[in-house]
Amino acid sequence: MNYRHVYHAGNFADVVKHVVLALTIEHLKLKDTPFRIIDTHAGVGLYALNHGPAERTGEWRTGIGRLFGAEAAPLPAPVADLLAPYLDLIAAENADAPDGQITRYPGSPLIARRLMRRGDQLVVNELHADDRVRLAELFARDGQVKVLGLDGWIALKSLLPPKERRGLILIDPPFEEHNELIRLTEALKEAIRRFETGTYVIWYPIKDEKIIARFHRAIAESCARECLIAEVMLRTARHPEKLNGCGLVVVNPPWKLEAQLRVVLPHLAERLGQGEGAQSRLEWLVRH
Ligand SMILES: C[S@@+](CC[C@H](N)C(=O)[O-])C[C@H]1O[C@@H](n2cnc3c(N)ncnc32)[C@H](O)[C@@H]1O
């Protein structure tokens, strides 16, 4: 386990993932019945951007720094409305920072916690021992959050179905191993078998587009539920060893998520893009 998310916190990939996550949680809140969010690869939950690894890499500057803070241009109104739940919580996290600076960035566990309601539950799972300690500190004495330290793929099996029978499962592995996309496809199939009405949000890196096309085909063949893909490319993928973009598979996407992403994704591609070929893609892999 070499991957450390702190080097990448707030980068373009976090922004794309967290925008989709926030929009999806907002949809779950439209019904009164409680739900559970399960974050299988959680990270530490909150990252300092003004010192330490994130400050050294500066990846957040071409991520959240392009959307929020002193140096970001204002967003067009329809995009600003849709991003408000996400950007408001970043603003709240940075309320004491001077001159509109961004000094802290919330990870997926904290985004989920801030957006859910009294009565909803959050389970955050992180295998790395040090990160798990930080996560446990962040949520100490919080009765709505359970922190676990399982292997994420085991957590996925053992936590499904949730007792509320309503839920969102975020799957965000580090992709350190070459077969992680295959493993993901198999794990997703089994997870859907256990909890077929759950909404699954799965992040993936886009380096070589041919590999991603195979991944899409495998998901489409194995997934019995509706399945939407949302991608942002930073540039044309001429160098397949580079992180050229990222995407999310959303299984059982909430009604209206597609329409909202049609507004938001092209704008994210424009803001986050790093050259020729920056663009977004939104497509149904499986549609009933
Ligand atoms: C991409 S990061 C998670 C970022 C987080 N979801 C967010 O959006 O803020 C992936 C995390 O998975 C953890 N991890 C690596 N292998 C794991 C495994 N087998 N099971 C659970 N967590 C794992 C890493 O330590 C890392 O913190």
The ligand as an ORCA input file, in Angstrom:
! r2SCAN-3c Opt
* xyz 0 1
  C      -8.205      7.333     -3.619
  S      -7.922      7.170     -1.922
  C      -9.475      7.531     -1.195
  C      -9.922      8.957     -1.292
  C     -11.260      9.213     -0.647
  N     -12.265      8.269     -1.107
  C     -11.729     10.623     -0.980
  O     -12.393     10.808     -2.009
  O     -11.440     11.530     -0.200
  C      -7.827      5.430     -1.713
  C      -7.648      5.014     -0.254
  O      -7.751      3.584     -0.185
  C      -6.864      3.120      0.820
  N      -6.638      1.691      0.531
  C      -5.671      1.103     -0.226
  N      -5.888     -0.213     -0.333
  C      -7.021     -0.472      0.370
  C      -7.792     -1.643      0.605
  N      -7.414     -2.828      0.102
  N      -8.906     -1.543      1.329
  C      -9.309     -0.342      1.845
  N      -8.627      0.811      1.665
  C      -7.502      0.741      0.921
  C      -5.654      3.996      0.676
  O      -4.906      4.012      1.887
  C      -6.307      5.355      0.347
  O      -6.499      6.109      1.509
*
